[in-house]
């Protein structure tokens, strides 16, 4: 009887890969517990502010430079992917980053999401509040009031971000660190950054860009909607 039980157990374990194999026409995250980006970042989603103000990133700029370029209002589009079921929502968004002070690498912010009806009127909207900081790798962490945390990885080869002071471009991916969701964003600056504000230090002559300009632009197609989580 014990021998038969062992044989049945081996057969059951051997069958597991087939039970979890997705169909060819399924989206790539089905058949797995989480999409590829879940717990993507090395810190496993911890929200741990790093007080390292003056470290240079790999492009010769300091973290304060990065924070000062990020500071301000950015407007554009977002695509939000629910990592649990693969559904996506596309909408317009405005994110405003506010430094705690001119030399801080952390701060607070608001995000206004909305979409427009066929007649141009706002169909639905939501306002979210968040805290943010830049770690010593130049990665930008955003933590919403709900507790959901996302990271923008400056050194990622494909799904990172690109922030350019001269052109006013800010686009990339926000990858969930304590959740399974992914946000793609495509922004342009709406207000002058802190580095160009009166009374603060002058913009340095060096090229102030962060990340790699390899992120695809968002092309909105089809119905617009707001995500039900975050």
Secondary structure, DSSP 8 states (H G I E B T S, - for coil): -HHHHHHHHHHHHHHHHHHT---TTS-TTTTSSS-TTTT-STTTT-------TT-B-TTS-BHHHHHHHH-EEEEEEEEEE-TTT--EEEEEEEEEEEESSTT-SEEEEEEEEEEE-TTSSEEEEEEEEEEEEE-TTS-EEEEETTS-EEEE-TT-SSSSEEEETTTTEEEEEEEESSSS-EEEEEEEE-S--GGGSTTS----SS--EEE-TT-------S-----S--
